[in-house]
Amino acid sequence: MISRRQLVAGAGAVLALPSARAIAQAGPIRIGMLTVKSGALAAGGRQMEDGFRLFLSERANRIAGREVAFMVADTGGQPALAKTRAQELVQRAGVHVVVGPVAAFEALAINDYLQEAGVPFLCASAAAEDLTQRRINPWFVRTSSTSAQPCHPLGEYVARDLGYKRVVTIADDFAFGQEQTAGFQRAFVASGGTVVRKLWSPLNVADYGSYIAQIGEPDAVFAAFAGANGLRFLRQYAEYGLKQKIPIIGAMTTVDEGVLHSMGDEALGIVSAGWYSAALPGDANRRFVTELRKETGVDPGFYSAGAYSAGLALENALQNIDGKVEDKQAFMAALRKVEIADDPRGPWRLDSYGNPIQNIYIRKTERKGGRLVNTVVKTYENVSQFWTYNAEAFLSAPVYSRNDPTKL
C-alpha cells in the first residue's frame, strides 16, 4: 500500500497518482477518501480514516478478491478545496468510488460534480439532509444518517421520558448543526415541549461565554456540536456553574467517543442519541472497539464507525457483482440493496433514497472502568430518516434549516 505521506502531505497536497497505463488496465479497486486534517473537524477526519483503514487491514487490503488502492485527500474543511480534491481523485487518480467527506457543507459542494461525472459517492459521515431527500443523486449512498435522524427520537424521549418542557438549543451554525436542531425541535414540540430560544455559534468560535450568558433558566439545553466544539462548550458550561443547574441534552457528536476521551466530569450525565455507541454489546462491536483501541488508544465513535460501515457496504455490494467495480451501474444497483446484519452498530439497511434504516440509541455518559462511555438506556429500532412522518409530506416541506420547522 502506498503510504499516507506519499498520498497526502497537507491541505495543499498533490496526490501520488497511478500512471495512465495502470489506470487503463484492470488492476486494484481504487478508493479515494476525502478527509480533514486541520481545524475544528480534524478529529473527525482522522477517525474516519482510522475506521476505514481498520476495515481494509482486517481483509489484508483486499475486497471481493481484488487488491485495494486507497488514496486519501485533505479538504482542509473547505467546500472549494473539497471539490478540487474530488476532481483530482476522479480525473487524475481514476478512483472507482469516493468515500467521505467529513462535513455536510463539503458533501453539498461536491455532490453535483460527482453526479455529473457518474462516480459512486459513498458518504460515511456528512449528514446533509437533502442528499437523500430532495436532491437525489443516483450515484450517492450514505452509511451514517441524516443530521436529524437521531434527533427525532431524542426530541420525543426528552419530552415524554425525561419530562422536560422548556428547552434552549445551541448548535454549530452550519448545515449539520442547523438540521440536528430542527429535527430535535420538531419531535420535541410534537411531544409537548417548547423551544424557548435558539442560539447559533460559528464553527470556529473560541469562546462560548456570550452564548452561555443567553441561556436563561430552561428545563434543559440541547447542544449540537461537531469535532472538538462539544469539548470546548461543555468545559465552559461547567466553568460558568450551569452543569449542576441545567442538564445538557446532546446530539450524537457533542459527546462523541472521538472527543469523549478528552473530557472529564463536565460530560457526566449527558443524555444523547445516536446510531452508534462504543458501549454496545455484541461480538462485532467488541472486536471493533478492541482493534481500534489498539491502533488509536481511544474508543471509536461517529466518524470511525460510519467509515467502517462504508467498508462493509462496499464489500457486500462488490461480492454480489464478483468484484466488477468497473460496471458502475451494476455496482450502484448492488450498493443500494445492501443489508448489513453484523455491523458493530447493529443491523441496518438502505431505504429507497440511499439512507440507512437503523437503530437509534438513547445514551447516557457515565464513567466505567476509568473511562467515559455512552451507556445505552433505550433503543428505538428501525428508525428511518423520516421518523414517524409520511415521506411524501416530509419531502413537500422545506429542508430543515435555521428557520424551519419553526422561525425562532
C-alpha positions in Angstrom: 0.0 0.0 0.0 1.2 3.5 -0.8 2.0 5.3 2.5 -0.2 8.1 3.8 2.7 10.5 3.5 3.0 9.7 -0.2 -0.7 10.3 -0.8 -1.3 13.4 1.2 1.1 16.0 2.6 -1.4 18.6 3.9 -4.1 20.9 2.6 -2.0 21.9 -0.4 -1.0 18.3 -1.2 -0.6 16.8 -4.6 -1.9 13.3 -4.8 0.5 10.5 -5.6 -1.2 9.2 -8.7 -1.0 6.0 -10.6 0.2 6.1 -14.2 -2.3 6.5 -17.1 -1.3 3.0 -18.3 -2.0 1.5 -14.8 -5.4 3.2 -14.8 -6.3 1.8 -18.3 -5.5 -1.8 -17.3 -7.6 -3.9 -14.9 -6.0 -3.7 -11.5 -6.9 -2.8 -8.0 -10.1 -1.3 -6.8 -9.2 2.4 -6.4 -10.9 4.1 -3.5 -10.5 7.8 -2.7 -11.3 9.2 0.7 -11.9 12.9 1.3 -11.0 13.9 4.9 -10.0 16.9 7.0 -6.6 17.1 8.7 -6.7 20.5 10.3 -9.2 22.8 12.1 -12.3 22.1 14.2 -13.2 19.0 12.1 -9.8 17.4 12.1 -10.5 14.9 14.9 -13.4 13.5 12.9 -11.3 13.3 9.7 -8.6 11.3 11.5 -11.2 8.9 13.0 -13.0 8.4 9.7 -9.7 7.4 8.1 -8.8 5.2 11.0 -12.1 3.3 10.7 -11.7 2.6 7.0 -8.1 1.6 7.4 -9.1 -0.9 10.1 -11.7 -2.4 7.7 -9.0 -2.8 5.0 -6.4 -4.2 7.3 -8.8 -6.9 8.6 -9.1 -8.0 5.0 -5.4 -7.8 4.1 -6.2 -4.8 1.8 -8.5 -6.9 -0.5 -12.2 -6.7 -1.2 -14.1 -9.3 -3.2 -10.8 -11.0 -4.2 -9.2 -7.8 -5.5 -6.4 -5.6 -4.1 -7.4 -2.1 -3.0 -5.5 1.1 -3.7 -6.6 3.5 -1.0 -6.0 7.2 -1.6 -6.6 10.0 0.9 -7.0 13.7 0.1 -7.2 16.5 2.6 -10.0 19.0 2.0 -9.0 21.4 4.8 -12.7 21.5 5.7 -13.2 24.0 2.9 -16.0 23.4 0.3 -14.0 24.8 -2.7 -11.0 22.7 -1.8 -13.2 19.6 -1.3 -14.4 20.0 -4.9 -10.8 20.4 -6.1 -9.7 17.2 -4.3 -12.7 15.3 -5.6 -11.8 16.3 -9.1 -8.2 15.2 -8.6 -9.3 11.8 -7.2 -11.6 11.3 -10.2 -9.8 12.8 -13.1 -6.2 12.1 -12.2 -6.3 9.1 -9.8 -9.1 7.4 -11.6 -10.9 6.3 -8.5 -13.8 3.9 -8.8 -15.6 5.3 -5.7 -15.3 8.3 -3.4 -15.7 7.8 0.4 -16.3 10.8 2.7 -16.2 13.8 3.3 -16.5 14.8 6.9 -18.8 17.8 6.8 -22.3 18.4 5.3 -21.2 21.6 3.5 -18.4 19.6 1.8 -20.7 16.9 0.6 -23.1 19.6 -0.8 -20.1 21.2 -2.6 -19.1 18.0 -4.4 -22.4 16.2 -5.0 -23.2 17.8 -8.3 -19.8 17.2 -9.7 -19.7 13.6 -8.7 -23.2 13.1 -10.1 -22.2 14.7 -13.4 -19.1 12.6 -13.6 -21.1 9.4 -12.8 -18.8 8.5 -9.8 -20.2 6.3 -7.0 -20.2 8.5 -3.8 -20.3 6.6 -0.5 -20.9 9.2 2.2 -19.5 7.9 5.5 -20.0 11.0 7.7 -21.5 14.1 6.2 -25.2 14.1 7.0 -26.7 16.8 4.8 -30.5 16.0 4.7 -31.2 16.8 1.1 -28.7 14.4 -0.4 -31.1 11.6 0.4 -34.3 13.6 0.2 -35.0 16.3 -2.4 -31.6 16.3 -4.3 -31.4 12.7 -5.1 -28.1 11.7 -6.7 -28.4 8.2 -8.3 -24.6 7.7 -7.5 -25.0 8.6 -3.8 -25.4 6.3 -0.8 -24.9 7.2 2.9 -23.8 4.9 5.7 -24.2 7.3 8.7 -27.5 9.1 8.9 -29.1 12.3 8.1 -28.3 15.1 10.6 -31.8 14.9 12.1 -32.3 11.2 12.1 -31.1 10.5 15.7 -32.5 13.8 16.9 -36.2 12.9 16.1 -36.3 10.1 18.7 -34.2 12.2 21.1 -36.8 15.0 21.0 -39.6 12.6 21.8 -37.6 11.0 24.6 -36.7 14.3 26.2 -40.3 15.4 26.3 -42.0 12.1 27.1 -39.5 10.1 29.2 -37.5 12.9 30.9 -40.4 15.2 31.2 -38.6 18.4 30.1 -40.9 21.0 28.7 -38.8 24.1 28.0 -35.5 23.8 26.2 -32.9 26.2 24.8 -30.9 25.0 21.9 -27.3 25.8 20.9 -25.5 24.5 17.8 -22.7 25.0 15.3 -24.0 27.4 12.7 -23.7 25.3 9.6 -26.0 22.7 7.9 -25.2 19.8 10.3 -26.0 21.8 13.5 -29.0 23.5 12.0 -30.6 20.3 10.7 -29.9 18.5 14.0 -31.6 21.3 15.9 -34.6 21.4 13.6 -35.1 17.6 13.8 -34.9 17.7 17.6 -37.2 20.7 17.8 -39.9 19.2 15.5 -40.2 16.0 17.5 -39.8 17.7 20.9 -42.6 20.2 20.2 -44.8 17.4 18.7 -44.4 15.6 22.1 -45.5 18.6 24.1 -42.3 20.6 24.6 -41.4 24.2 23.7 -38.1 25.6 22.4 -37.8 28.9 24.1 -34.6 30.1 22.4 -32.2 29.0 19.6 -28.5 30.0 19.8 -26.0 29.7 16.9 -22.3 29.8 17.3 -19.7 29.9 14.4 -17.9 26.6 13.7 -14.5 28.0 14.8 -15.7 30.1 17.8 -13.1 30.2 20.6 -15.3 31.4 23.5 -18.9 30.3 24.2 -19.3 32.7 27.1 -21.6 35.2 25.3 -23.8 32.3 24.2 -24.0 30.7 27.7 -25.0 34.1 29.1 -28.1 34.0 27.0 -29.4 30.6 28.1 -31.6 31.8 31.0 -33.5 29.2 33.0 -34.9 26.4 30.8 -35.5 22.8 31.9 -32.6 21.7 29.7 -30.2 22.7 27.0 -29.9 20.8 23.7 -26.4 21.1 22.4 -25.4 20.1 18.8 -21.6 20.4 18.1 -19.2 18.7 15.8 -15.5 17.9 16.3 -13.8 19.5 19.3 -16.5 22.1 19.8 -18.5 19.9 22.1 -15.5 19.6 24.4 -14.9 23.4 24.5 -18.6 24.2 25.1 -19.1 21.6 27.8 -16.0 22.8 29.7 -17.1 26.4 29.6 -20.7 25.4 30.5 -19.3 23.7 33.7 -17.0 26.6 34.4 -19.9 29.0 34.4 -21.6 26.9 37.0 -24.5 25.7 34.9 -23.8 21.9 34.8 -25.4 21.3 38.2 -28.4 23.6 37.4 -29.5 22.9 33.9 -28.9 19.5 32.3 -27.4 19.1 28.8 -29.1 17.0 26.1 -26.6 16.2 23.3 -26.7 15.5 19.7 -24.7 12.4 18.8 -21.4 14.2 18.0 -21.5 16.5 21.1 -20.2 13.7 23.3 -18.8 11.5 20.5 -16.3 8.9 21.6 -13.7 10.6 19.4 -13.6 13.5 21.8 -15.1 11.9 24.9 -11.7 10.6 25.9 -10.5 14.2 26.3 -13.5 15.2 28.5 -13.9 15.0 32.3 -16.7 15.3 34.7 -18.3 18.0 32.5 -19.6 15.2 30.3 -21.1 13.0 33.1 -24.8 12.5 33.0 -25.3 13.9 29.5 -28.2 12.2 27.6 -27.6 12.0 23.9 -28.8 10.0 20.9 -27.0 8.3 18.0 -26.8 5.3 15.8 -23.7 4.0 17.5 -22.1 3.7 20.9 -18.8 2.0 21.7 -20.6 0.5 24.7 -23.0 -1.5 22.6 -23.0 -5.3 23.3 -22.2 -7.9 20.7 -19.1 -9.6 19.3 -18.9 -7.4 16.2 -18.7 -4.2 18.3 -16.4 -5.7 20.9 -13.9 -6.7 18.2 -14.2 -3.3 16.5 -13.6 -1.4 19.7 -10.7 -3.6 20.8 -8.9 -3.3 17.5 -9.3 0.5 17.2 -8.2 1.0 20.7 -5.0 -0.9 19.8 -4.5 1.4 16.9 -5.6 4.8 18.3 -5.7 4.4 22.1 -9.3 5.6 22.2 -12.8 4.3 21.6 -14.4 4.6 18.1 -17.3 6.9 17.6 -19.5 8.5 14.9 -16.7 9.1 12.3 -14.8 5.8 12.6 -18.0 3.7 12.8 -19.5 5.4 9.7 -16.4 4.7 7.7 -16.2 1.1 8.9 -19.8 0.7 7.8 -18.9 2.2 4.4 -16.3 -0.6 4.0 -18.9 -3.2 4.9 -21.3 -1.8 2.4 -18.6 -1.8 -0.3 -17.7 -5.4 0.5 -21.3 -6.5 0.4 -22.0 -4.9 -2.9 -18.8 -5.9 -4.6 -19.2 -9.6 -3.5 -22.6 -9.6 -5.2 -21.1 -8.5 -8.5 -17.9 -10.6 -8.3 -15.8 -7.5 -7.6 -16.5 -5.9 -11.0 -16.4 -2.3 -9.8 -15.9 -1.0 -13.3 -19.5 -1.9 -14.1 -20.8 1.2 -12.4 -24.5 0.6 -13.0 -24.3 -2.9 -11.5 -22.2 -1.7 -8.6 -24.6 1.1 -7.7 -27.6 -1.3 -8.0 -25.9 -3.7 -5.6 -24.8 -0.9 -3.3 -28.4 0.4 -2.9 -29.6 -3.1 -2.0 -27.1 -3.7 0.9 -28.4 -5.1 4.2 -25.8 -5.4 6.9 -26.5 -7.7 9.8 -23.2 -7.9 11.5 -22.1 -4.3 11.8 -20.7 -3.0 15.2 -23.6 -0.6 15.4 -26.2 -3.2 14.8 -28.3 -4.2 11.7 -29.1 -1.7 9.1 -30.4 -1.5 5.5 -30.8 1.3 3.0 -34.2 2.9 2.1 -35.1 3.7 -1.4 -33.3 7.1 -1.1 -30.0 5.6 -0.1 -30.1 6.4 3.6 -29.9 3.8 6.4 -32.9 2.5 8.3 -31.3 1.7 11.6 -31.4 1.5 15.4 -31.1 4.8 17.3 -29.8 4.6 20.8 -30.5 6.9 23.7 -27.3 7.1 25.6 -26.1 8.5 29.0 -22.5 9.4 29.6 -21.1 7.5 32.5 -17.7 6.6 33.9 -16.9 2.9 33.8 -13.5 1.2 34.2 -11.8 4.5 34.4 -13.1 5.8 31.1 -16.1 7.8 29.9 -18.7 5.7 28.0 -22.1 6.3 26.4 -24.2 3.7 28.1 -27.3 2.8 26.1 -30.5 3.3 28.1 -33.1 2.9 25.4 -33.3 1.7 21.8 -35.6 2.9 19.0 -35.5 0.2 16.4 -35.6 0.6 12.6 -35.7 4.4 12.6 -35.9 6.0 9.1 -34.8 9.4 8.1 -38.5 10.4 8.0 -39.1 9.3 11.6 -42.9 8.7 12.0 -43.8 11.2 9.3 -45.2 10.3 5.9 -42.3 10.5 3.4 -44.2 12.4 0.7 -45.5 15.0 3.2 -42.0 15.3 4.7 -40.4 16.0 1.3 -43.0 18.5 0.3 -41.9 20.7 3.3 -38.7 22.9 3.2 -35.4 21.2 4.1 -34.6 21.6 7.8 -32.6 24.8 8.4 -32.1 27.6 10.9 -35.6 28.8 10.3 -37.6 25.6 9.7 -39.7 24.0 11.1 -40.2 27.0 13.4 -38.9 30.5 12.9 -37.3 31.3 16.3 
